[in-house]
Amino acid sequence: MENSILNKSSGNAALKTSLAKRIIPCLDVKDGRTVKGVNFVGLRDAGDPVELAYQYSQQGADELVFLDITATHERRKTIVELVKAVARQVNIPFTIGGGINEIADADLLLNSGADKISVNSAAVRNPAFIDDLVLAFGKQFVVVAIDTKNINGKNYVHLNGGRITTEIETEDWIKEAEQRGAGEILLTSMDHDGTKAGFDNVFLKKINNKIGIPLIASGGAGNVQHFVDLFHITNADAALAASVFHYSEILIPELKQALQNNNIEVRI
């Protein structure tokens, strides 16, 4: 299976290179407000998610990701009415995640306006859930999000918003998610998250070289050069960031222009 994955990846290398890279703001929401922390802790308010979603759509973001970050931990469902309000404000693809544990949850969110759904902890606990989602809706609707942390030189999957450490190596889980039909992987480095010190390019490159589905890189964006480095080093398909956009430290039109100036194809 390892060889087949590598062969699939190498076969898609030219395709990935030819596609425009995506810039994706992430709206982490708790109690109806957008929040952001460092290394998954120390959350602080970052604004109204509906207003931010509208701003990003107008600025030229390629997609949005909306995550109800405490839904799984608090054992409740994503705030559907907020999802509807956000979805009404955007004209770009919109992924929603948080507390999705069954087909009915995903169906409700997609019918509420989401273009894709993101699953994390529920998929780890029940990997067949990925198969079920793909069968019900198609792989293009299914994003598998993974929170990873380096422990003693190895990356391990973490659950419930990073609160629970598993013994599952991240690379193994990504391979399984792809085999089960995941349409995309959203990989967040807990070590880099919120630090603004740059993406985990070494690990991201390793992963992207071994999979044949799109990889969305998350965790560590602090300046424009970090995005340039990410795409040049890892060839990831998309970059996701939060606080640098929420607090207007980086403006999406300026970021895209800088990427284009560095020979990275983006949609302007």
N, C-alpha and C positions, 0 to 999 in steps of 0.2 A: 504493500500500500504506500509505503514511503516513496518508492520510485514513481508510482503513478501520480502522486501529488506533485512531485518535483517536475515530472514531465508535463503535467497540466500547467504548472506555473510557467515553465519556460516557454510553452506554447502560447501563453497569453502575454508574454513580456512585451511583444510589439504592440499588441492591442492596448495594454495599459499605458504604454508610453504615448500612444497617439491620442488618448482621451484627455480632455481638459480637466485640470485638477479642480477639486471643489473646496470652497471655503464654507464652513458650517458653524455658525454660532450655536452654542448649547444653552438652553434655558433650564437650569436646575431649579426646581420649584419645591418649596416647603411652605405649607400653610397659605398657599395662594400667592406667595411672593417669590421672585427670583432671588436665589442666594448663591454665594460662592465662598469657599474656604481654601485652606492649604492642606494638602495631604489628606483630604476628605474630612477635616475637622475645622473648628473655628469659623463656622458659617456666619456671614454677614449679609445684610440686605443689599440687593443690587437693582431693585426696581420692580415695576409692574410688568409681568411677563407678556401681557397683551400689547402694551405699548412698545416694549422692546421687540417683540415679534414683528410688529408693523414697521418699526424703524429699520430692522435688518432686511426685511423684504424690499423696502424702498432703496436701501443702500446697495443692493446687488448681491446679497448673500445667495449662494446656490441652493442651499437647503437650510432647514432648521431642525434641531433635535430638542424635544421637550421631554424632560425626565422628572417625574414625581419621585424625588430621591429618597423619601422615607416611606413610600407606599408599602414596600415589602417588609421593612422593619416593623412598621406599625400595623401590619396585617390588614390593610384596607386597599380599596381600589383607587385608581387614578381619578382625580377630580374631573369628571366628565364635562361638567358645565364650563370649567375653565378651558378645557381642551377645545370645546366648541367655539368659545370666544376667541381663542388664539387662532384657530383654523380659519375663522371668518376674516381675519386681518391679513392673511398672507396669500400670495399668488405663486409660491414656490413649494417644492416638495417638503413635507413635514412629517418627521418621525416622532412617535410617541411611545414612551416606556414608563414602567413603574407599576408594580403590583399585577402584572399580567400573568395569570396562572392557568387559564383555560381558554378554549376556543371562543367561548362567549365573550370573554373580556376583550380579546382582539377584535372580534366582530363589532362590538359596541364602539370601540375606539375608531375603527376604520369608517364606520357609519357616522361617526361624530365629526369626521373631516380629515382624519389622518391619512397620509399617503402610504406610510409604512409603520410597522410596530417593532419595538425593540424589546427583547427578552434577555434577562441576565440570570438571576438566581434561580428562577423557576426552571430554566432550561438545564442548569447544572444538576439540580435535584432530580429532574426527570428528563433526560436527554431526548427521549422519544417525543417530547412536546415539540421539538423542532420539526420532526417529521410530520406531526399532526398539523402544525401551522402551515408548512409548505404545501401539504396535500389540500388543505382547506382554502388557501388564499393564493398560492404561488410563491416561489422563492424570492421574487422581486419585492415582495411585501415584508420579508422577514430579515431583520437585523439582529445578530447575536452580539450583545454588548458584554465585554469582559473587563473586569477590574483586576489588574495584576500587580503584584509586589515582589521585589527581589528579596529572597531570604537565603542567606548563605550561598549566594552565587546562582541560585535557581529562581525562576519566576513561577509563582503560584497564584491560582485563581482565588479571589476573595468574594464573599457573598454579602448580601444585605447592606449595600452601600459601603463595602469595605470593612464591615464590622467582624466578619467571620472568616478566618483563615481555613482553607481546605488543603488537602494533600495532593490536589490535582495540579500537575504541571501545566502551565498556561499553553505551551506549545502543543501538548497532547490534546487539550480540550479544543483548541482552535482547529486542529486537524479533524477531530470528530464532528465538530459543528459544521465544517465544510462538507464532510462526507454525508451528513444528514440533510443537507440541502440548503443551509443558510445562504442568503443572498449576498450579505455583506458582514464584515466583522468590524465592530467598533471597539478598539483596544485602548484602554485608559491606563496609563502608568500611575499608580498611586504614589510612587516615589517622586515623580516629577509634577504631579497635579498641583496647580496653584503656586508653584515655586517661581515661575517665570524665568527659569534657568535653561529652557530649551527642551525639545522633545527627546524621548529615549531612542535616539536614532539607531543605536547599535542593535537593540532588540527588535525594533520595528523593521529594520532592514532584513534581519534574520527571518522574521515571520513572513514578510512580504515576498521574499524569495521562495517560500515554500507553499504558498497558497495561490489558487487561481481565481479567487473571488476578490472583489474590492476590499481594500483595507482603509478604514478611517482611523487616523492617528489622533490621540487625545492625551493631554497632560503635559504642561510645561511651557506653553507659548508665552513669550514675554516681549518679543519685538519682531519686527518684520524679518530680520535675518534668520530667526528661528524657523520661520515658514520656508524661506529659501533653502536653508540647510536640509530641512525635512524632505522636501521634494527632490532635491539633488542627490541626497545620500540614500534615501529609502525607496524612492519612487512610489510612495504611498499614493492612494487614489484621492484622498481627501484629508483635510486638516480641520479638526474641531477645536474650538477654544471658547472660553467664557468671559472671564474677568477683563481681559484686554479689550474685548468688544463692549462689554457692559459699561465700563468706566471710560470709554472713548479714548483709551490709550493707543489703540490702533483703529483706524477707519477703514472699512472694507474697500472702498474705491481706491484708496492710496495703497493698500496692501496688494490689491490685484494689479495695479499699475507696476509696482515694484517687482512682482513675480514675473510679469510679462517682460519687464526690462532685463530680467535674469534668464530669459529664454525658457520660462515655464508657462505652458499653455493654460490660460484661464479664460473664462467667459467674462468679457468686459461689458 
